[in-house]
Amino acid sequence: MKLSRRIEDQILLLKIKHGDQEAFAIIYDKYVDALFRFVVFRVRSEEIAQDITSELFLKIWQHITTSPTNVENLRAFLYQMARNLVADHYRTTQETLPLEEAIEVEGSGAKDLNVRLSLAEVEKGLSNLPGDYIEGFKHAEIAAIIGKSPAATRVLLHRAIKELKRILNQATN
């Protein structure tokens, strides 16, 4: 992370600690889209992702304004909290798809069907990856989010990419 961004985040965190709602709005605007994408990719429902993202920013506000400890790396902290809320969501709900809502594949052509199958294979491959991967993060930031060392994170990412290739090769054969 750039030093200037980290310093800017620390200044905003100090302002929020003292109840500055405008500083919180800046952090919200800066991170909400990326965090929403992070959550929606994991829960596969925009409505649920919106709920989790809203709850996430409420918890962030509560933590920053009430906790005696300071946040060292805001970006890693935000993603760790998002990851925890997604885990909480899956612990507390048993999601099943009602039969009425199942997607029917209409006879709109073989090409459309192949595209749907390819996207489904990629999505299945990504969901079966071990560990977490967050686009745009350095190994140290990912490590902070998932609670592992940077070296272990590099190994996990390498294995995850290798496994994704294997899964996709199996699906196409």
N, C-alpha and C positions, 0 to 999 in steps of 0.2 A: 504494500500500500504506500502511496506517496506520503512523504512526511507532512506536506502541507494539508492533505486531506485528513490525516490523523490529528494534526493540531487543530484544524477547523472542527472536527468531530469532538475533540476534548473541550473546546471552548463552548460548543453547543451543549454538551453534556453538563458542564458547570452551570450554564444558564438554566437548563431544565431543572437541575437539582434545586435551584432557587425559585422554581415555579414559573419560569418563562415559557408561556404557551407558544409564542412565535418561534422560539428556537426549536420546540418540539415539532411545529408545523414544517420547519425547514428539513428536519430529519425525516419526517413523514414523507414529504414530497420527494426527497432524495432517494428513499429506499422502498417505497410502497410497491412500485411496479415490479421490481426485481423480486421482492419477497412474495408477492402474489404469484408470480410465475413459479417460484420455488415451491410454494404450497400447492398450487393447482396441478403441477406435474405429479405430485405425490398422492393427491386425493382424487384426481380426475373428475372433479365436479366444481364448476365455477361458483355455484352457490355456497357449497361447503368451504371452498377456498376463501371466499369473501368473508364468511363468518369467522374463520380461523384468523385471517389477516386482521380483521377488526379487533378480535380478542387479543391478538399479538400486540398491537399498538397500545391497547389499554394496559396490558401487563407490563409493557416496556415503560410506559409513563409511571405506573405504580412502583415499579422496581427502582427506576432512577430517582424518583422524588422521595422514596421512603427508605431505601436500603443504605446502610452506613458504608458499604463497600463501593468503590468506584469501578466503572467499566473501563478496562484497559484498551480493548480493541472493539469499537462499536460495531463494525460490520460483522465480525465473528460472533459477537454477543447476540445481534439480531437474528442471524441465521441459526444459532444454537437454540434460541428461544422458539423460533419457527419450527425447527426440527422436533423440539420437545412437544409443542402443541399438536403437531401432526401425529406423533406417537400417542399422545393422550387421546386424540380423536379415535384412533384405531383400537386403543385399549377399551374405550367406553362404548363403541358402536360395533354392531355386526352388520356390515353393509352387504345387502344382497340386492340383486336386480330383479324386480317383479317381471313375470313372464310378459305382461302387457307392454313393458317398456323395452323389451329385447329388440335389438336392431335387426330388421329383416333386410337381407341382401336381395334387392330387386334385380331383375334381368336387364340391367342397363348396359350390358356389354362386358366382354371378357376383360378388356383393358381396365375399365373402372374397378372390376372385381380384383384384378391383379394389384392395382394401386392400393385398394383397401387392405388386401392381404399383406402387402409389403409393409404398409404403415403399421398394421397390427403386429407383424413380426418384429419390427424395430421397437415398437412400444413394449412388447413382451420381453424382448432382449434387454432393453433398458431397465425394466422393472425387476429382472432377474439378476442384475449386476450385484456383486457383493460390495459392501461399503457404500459410500456416498460420493457423488461427483457434483461439483457446483461450478458451473462455467464462470470463468473470469477470476477465480480465486487462485492464489498462490498456495503451494503445498502447506506452508506454515498456517495460513488462514483456514484451510480445510481441516488441518490437524486440530486447530483450536476448536472448531465447530464440532468435530466428531470425537474429540477427546483422545486423540492418538498422537504419537510423535510424528514430525515431518517425514522422517525416513519410512516409518510404517505406512504413512499415508501415500507416499510415492509408490511403495510396493503394492498397496491396495489398488491404486489407480491403474498401475500397469496390469495387474491381474484382471481387473474389471474390464479393461479395454480388450485384453486377450480373450476373456470369456464372452464378451459381446460379439466379437468376430466369430468365435466358435458357434455361438447360438444362431447368428445370422447365416452362417454357412450351412448349418444343419437345416434351417428352415427353407433354404433355397434348393437343397438337394432332394 
